[in-house]
Amino acid sequence: MRFNFRILLVGVGALLIGLYFQLFGLNPPVIKNQTASSPIEGFFWPDQMQLRQFDLVGHDNQKFDVRRFSNHWSFVFFGFTNCPDICPITLNTLRQVREKLRQDTYPDIDQTAFVFISVDGERDTPDRLRDYIESFGEGFIAASGTKPQIESLTTQLGVPWSIDKNAMGQNHDNHAESQNHDNHAEGQDYLVNHSGAIFLISPEATLASIYQPLHDADEIAGRFMQIQKFLRNNS
C-alpha cells in the first residue's frame, strides 16, 4: 500500500496546532525579552522590571499588595480554583519544587512563597481560596479581587487572561474551559482563559524570570538555584 506523505504532514501539523492551544489557550504565550548579558536562560539581568503598587485580597482576608513580595522570593501562577487540570497540575509541580529545594537544603525555603492569583475573583472568594490553597501544603498563599484589582498586577506582568460569561458549556482547551460550579447556579458556569506561565519575583519585588509551560519541577528548581548562585557570586 502506498504511503501518503501529504496525509502525514497534515496530521503532524494538526497535532502541533492542538498542542499549542493545549498549552496556551486562545492567548499567545507570555514572552519577556531576556537581557543580552544574562548568564542564565530565562533570567532577566541586570535589568529587571520593578513591580508597582497593586491591590488584591489574600486568602486570609488581608490586603495583598506589592509589599507581600518584599524580602523573600516568590513563585507566582495565575489561574482559578474551578480549573480542572492545568491549575492543580501546575500547583502540584510547584509543591514538588518546594520539596526539591528543601531536599537540596536551600536555606531560605521556609521564607519562599508560592503564590496562586485567581483571575476569577467573582467565584474565588477568600474562603474558597483558603480551602483550595491549603491542600497544597506549607508555603502556598492565594489572592484575588475585582477585575480592576486583578488587572493592577496582570497588566504589569503582561499576563493574558479573560472571562467570557457568554460562553457557557463550551470546552476549548486546558486554559480556556467552561467550568461547572458546585451548585451549577445560574451565571456560574462560564469560560475562563488564562496564562500557563510561572513568574519568579525577587525579594526586591522585581521580575527575575518567567517559566513557560510545559513545567518540570527539576528545571524550575535548577534555574532558581542557578540564579541564587549567580547572585551570591555577583553581589
Rosetta blueprint (number, residue, H / E / L):
1 M L
2 R L
3 F L
4 N L
5 F H
6 R H
7 I H
8 L H
9 L H
10 V H
11 G H
12 V H
13 G H
14 A H
15 L H
16 L H
17 I H
18 G H
19 L H
20 Y H
21 F H
22 Q H
23 L H
24 F H
25 G L
26 L L
27 N L
28 P L
29 P L
30 V L
31 I L
32 K L
33 N L
34 Q L
35 T L
36 A L
37 S L
38 S L
39 P L
40 I L
41 E L
42 G L
43 F E
44 F L
45 W L
46 P L
47 D L
48 Q L
49 M L
50 Q E
51 L L
52 R L
53 Q L
54 F L
55 D E
56 L E
57 V E
58 G E
59 H L
60 D L
61 N L
62 Q L
63 K E
64 F E
65 D E
66 V H
67 R H
68 R H
69 F H
70 S E
71 N L
72 H L
73 W L
74 S E
75 F E
76 V E
77 F E
78 F E
79 G E
80 F L
81 T L
82 N L
83 C L
84 P L
85 D L
86 I H
87 C H
88 P H
89 I H
90 T H
91 L H
92 N H
93 T H
94 L H
95 R H
96 Q H
97 V H
98 R H
99 E H
100 K H
101 L H
102 R H
103 Q H
104 D L
105 T L
106 Y L
107 P L
108 D L
109 I H
110 D H
111 Q H
112 T L
113 A E
114 F E
115 V E
116 F E
117 I E
118 S E
119 V L
120 D L
121 G L
122 E L
123 R L
124 D L
125 T L
126 P H
127 D H
128 R H
129 L H
130 R H
131 D H
132 Y H
133 I H
134 E H
135 S H
136 F H
137 G L
138 E L
139 G L
140 F E
141 I E
142 A E
143 A E
144 S E
145 G L
146 T L
147 K H
148 P H
149 Q H
150 I H
151 E H
152 S H
153 L H
154 T H
155 T H
156 Q H
157 L H
158 G L
159 V L
160 P L
161 W E
162 S E
163 I E
164 D E
165 K L
166 N L
167 A L
168 M L
169 G L
170 Q L
171 N E
172 H L
173 D L
174 N L
175 H L
176 A E
177 E E
178 S E
179 Q L
180 N L
181 H L
182 D L
183 N L
184 H L
185 A L
186 E L
187 G L
188 Q L
189 D L
190 Y L
191 L E
192 V E
193 N E
194 H E
195 S L
196 G L
197 A L
198 I E
199 F E
200 L E
201 I E
202 S L
203 P L
204 E E
205 A L
206 T E
207 L E
208 A E
209 S E
210 I E
211 Y E
212 Q L
213 P L
214 L L
215 H L
216 D L
217 A H
218 D H
219 E H
220 I H
221 A H
222 G H
223 R H
224 F H
225 M H
226 Q H
227 I H
228 Q H
229 K H
230 F H
231 L H
232 R H
233 N H
234 N L
235 S L
